[in-house]
Amino acid sequence: MVVPQQARAVLTEGVEAAAALRERARKTAAQGRPAEAVRLLRQALRTLPVSTGDHEAIAVRVRVLCTLAYAEAEIASVADGLVHLGTAADLLHAVPKGPARAELEGLVHSQHALVLLRALRITEALSLFDKAVPLFEQARAAGVGDPAVLIRTILNRGRSYIDNGQITEAEQDMRRSQDLAEQHGLEVLQAKALGNLGDIAQLQGDIPGALDFHEHAERIFRRLAPDLVPRTQIDQARALLAAGLPQEAADHLDEALPELRKNRASQDLAEAELARAAAALLLGDLPLARTMAGAARARFARRGSGAWAEVAALTRMRADALIALAGTPSRSASPSKATALADRLASKGLSDEASMARMLAVRLACRRGSLKIARALVATVPSPGPHTPIDHRMLLRLCRAELATTPQRALAEANAGMTELSQVRDRMGGLDLLCGTAVHGRELGELAVGLVLSSGDPHEIFNWVERTRAQVYRYEPLPVIDDPTLASRVTELRSLARTMQQARLEGRPVAAQESRFDALRREVARLGWHTSPWGRPRPVTTLPDVITALADRALVTFVVHDDSLAAVVVSAGSVSLVRLGSALTAAETARQLHADLDVLAPDHLPPMLVDAVTTSASRRAALLDAQLISPLHQVIGTRDLVVVPTGELYAVPWGALPSLHGRPVVVAPSATAWLAASEAVPSATRVVLVGGPDLPESLGEVRRLRTTYPSAVLLEEATTETVLHELDGARLAHIAAHGVHAADNALFSRLELFDGPLFAHETARLGRPPEQVVLAACELALAHIRPGDEALGFAGALLASGSHTVVAAVNKVGDRAAALTMDDFHKLLSEGKPIARALAEATAVDPLHRPFVCFGSGH
């Protein structure tokens, strides 16, 4: 057909305008704004001539329809997207054979594959990607087409391999796409490849590596494609859930969800809702888990993403099952419904998810007493493969343990599960990752402890408690990996904290600064996760080793199962089990005592208030003493004590209990941790004395100590950099500064110094942590109890990093009371008394105003 010159110009102008709109739309969709892309693409279709045999116009229409297919599928449904691809495929017949047609045909196949991939139709997607890649390569060999299109297709095929469990092929495609993107200077595509490499690392059990990849990807997205950050936050959240850090995962998702709603990215939004439901499950917020999973399922169903909808149904079933297992009748959770869900998941090729549903059916059948049905169901669960998630592995161990015909067989399953969990933990970087892993073994560990408590064998109880508790303190930290970015962010965090403090004092608003502070805290935490691994694992200690090391001391390990509290006591070469009544009663009394001592802390209180609160605190200390210590008198006598607490008992000021006045008590997170600290050989000589701001007594306190330690390094106006430098390699560090315990993230508990806060996070990265630390400040012995009864806070971070002994307060302390305690304590220490004894005698002078506790080894 001959086109007149004027008509040709109009046609060319329309084609060029449509091509430009399509390119804008493609970039917009790739950056996570599919709704905006759809608007641009519809405008492009209106711009193109309605009917023409011009090959360039046809090619542009095909490209517009291919991009529209993806964008429509993202905001509407898979079916809506596939309609456009059918039209595009029909148009190809009008294009002559050759490299240009090959490139267009590859585009139709690759976009079709991508739409199917997003709907988890993996097998179909892989087949189409395998057709598209050679077509793009053929076109590129002839100099036709954009290299970015080939890179994106290889990248998306690699994503399909990930979802299909083909790790080797996935990594090959990701490395190839990353190399090609680097060659062509396509940083956003590099970042997408990095994110997918993060998912591969997660499948291989390398959580620190996964988080490192995602962190690098996020930095590029924040710089070049901010709308893609929420997608990366979903991937980061999934890695954090695998590491057992649901609150951190929830924080990422709560930040991503509003952006995804704004951009109408329905697939990513539904995936974020599903991940948020999984975080709520681990946090124990079952109503929120059900709500989010239900919303995700409805959204997936509207999109026509049947496989994703069934995965969301599984998450909701998990919440319903937990409600039923806790004793609340639930019509939504039954063995038959869980089994039917498993069959639907299996029919869609989701084998791991199908296994999870069958295991839920097993547990629900056990709960109903249908053991025959449960055993038949568990037999259908395949053995875990090399990439089976750790939570699936632990659930299968739990099912088998619950179905075991003897306690011995149940404990054998628990033992195998704890071994698998330890192998995962050994690869973790960062204290909070190390702690979080325990969440996956919580129920299995509780089952084992319950079984051995029922047996009444104190030897077996001791061994199991050591297997399940405070594993983070079992590691000998490896040398620190310097990270300039981490150091820069911590410095910014410190400066911002100081600015906020000044603004509050002046009555100025700090909302914007608080938002930035929270964002920086999350980034600092993320950067701290990339060290891999945290340290070398030590073996769990044995009773003979503990008995030898105790000598004439006694070790008391408190154990809780349901509402039963007991103590395993190692004393005089023997092991005893003592039942101590209600765990809830002890926890409540400990909380009340803690509250009373906080009220008593200020230096200048009205005498009537002091008398009333002292009476209350004394009564509660006596009640706690009667429940926890008096029943042990026959086996512990007057021996010095090593105490391994549990839960709320970590916050007990042991020296305030009447029968422990003046008695040396050392608190440790586990017998293994105590033994490791006790066996550490002192090697340093330097003493460091630190005075912080806004403490009237602190300057006099550290100056007085200079007479006790004449060669000590004295830091009267201490800054964080100077303090960290002097702490590294010190024998004894005495720090008189205000402290704040951060309950929501204990590694951000802090000491207030002259240039801002010194965070526990920073002390955990010292190359040679001080051997002995005295924190003459408020609350810095407090700890957030993590899964597995892991206590982590400022003092805990020091101990986990290698300090032998930490003296700190578990309550608020008045400035004058703290100074007097420290004067007495250091005087006794200078007379040659061990730390634990010196502290016991110093606190006995006024136990309710001196709630200091000795942690670690006591020497």
Sequence and secondary structure as in RCSB ss.txt:
>XXXX:A:sequence
MVVPQQARAVLTEGVEAAAALRERARKTAAQGRPAEAVRLLRQALRTLPVSTGDHEAIAVRVRVLCTLAYAEAEI
ASVADGLVHLGTAADLLHAVPKGPARAELEGLVHSQHALVLLRALRITEALSLFDKAVPLFEQARAAGVGDPAVL
IRTILNRGRSYIDNGQITEAEQDMRRSQDLAEQHGLEVLQAKALGNLGDIAQLQGDIPGALDFHEHAERIFRRLA
PDLVPRTQIDQARALLAAGLPQEAADHLDEALPELRKNRASQDLAEAELARAAAALLLGDLPLARTMAGAARARF
ARRGSGAWAEVAALTRMRADALIALAGTPSRSASPSKATALADRLASKGLSDEASMARMLAVRLACRRGSLKIAR
ALVATVPSPGPHTPIDHRMLLRLCRAELATTPQRALAEANAGMTELSQVRDRMGGLDLLCGTAVHGRELGELAVG
LVLSSGDPHEIFNWVERTRAQVYRYEPLPVIDDPTLASRVTELRSLARTMQQARLEGRPVAAQESRFDALRREVA
RLGWHTSPWGRPRPVTTLPDVITALADRALVTFVVHDDSLAAVVVSAGSVSLVRLGSALTAAETARQLHADLDVL
APDHLPPMLVDAVTTSASRRAALLDAQLISPLHQVIGTRDLVVVPTGELYAVPWGALPSLHGRPVVVAPSATAWL
AASEAVPSATRVVLVGGPDLPESLGEVRRLRTTYPSAVLLEEATTETVLHELDGARLAHIAAHGVHAADNALFSR
LELFDGPLFAHETARLGRPPEQVVLAACELALAHIRPGDEALGFAGALLASGSHTVVAAVNKVGDRAAALTMDDF
HKLLSEGKPIARALAEATAVDPLHRPFVCFGSGH
>XXXX:A:secstr
    HHHHHHHHHHHHHHHHHHHHHHHHHHTT HHHHHHHHHHHHHHS SS   HHHHHHHHHHHHHHHHHHHHH
S HHHHHHHHHHHHHHGGGS SSHHHHHHHHHHHHHHHHHHHHTT HHHHHHHHHHHHHHHHHHHHTT S HHHH
HHHHHHHHHHHHHTT HHHHHHHHHHHHHHHHHTT HHHHHHHHHHHHHHHHHTT HHHHHHHHHHHHHHHHHH 
GGGHHHHHHHHHHHHHHTT HHHHHHHHHHHHHHHHHHT HHHHHHHHHHHHHHHHHHT HHHHHHHHHHHHHHH
HHHT HHHHHHHHHHHHHHHHHHHHTT   TT  HHHHHHHHHHHHHTT HHHHHHHHHHHHHHHHHTT HHHHH
HHHTTS    TT  HHHHHHHHHHHHHH SSHHHHHHHHHHHHHHHHHHHTT  SHHHHHHGGGGGHHHHHHHHH
HHHHHT HHHHHHHHHHHS GGGGEEE      HHHHHHHHHHHHHHHHHHHHHHTT   HHHHHHHHHHHHHHH
HHHTTSS SEEE     HHHHHHHHTT EEEEEEEETTEEEEEEEETTEEEEEEEEEHHHHHHHHHHHHHHHHHH
 SSS  HHHHHHHHHHHHHHHHHHHHHHTGGGHHHHTT  EEEE  GGGGG  GGGSGGGTT  EEE S HHHHH
HHHH       EEEEE TT TTHHHHHHHHHHHSTT EEETT  HHHHHHHHTT SEEEEES EE  TT GGG E
EEETTEEEEHHHHTT SS  SEEEE SSSTT  EEETTTEEESHHHHHHHHT SEEEEESS   HHHHHHHHHHH
HHHHHTT  HHHHHHHHHHTSTTT  EEEEES  
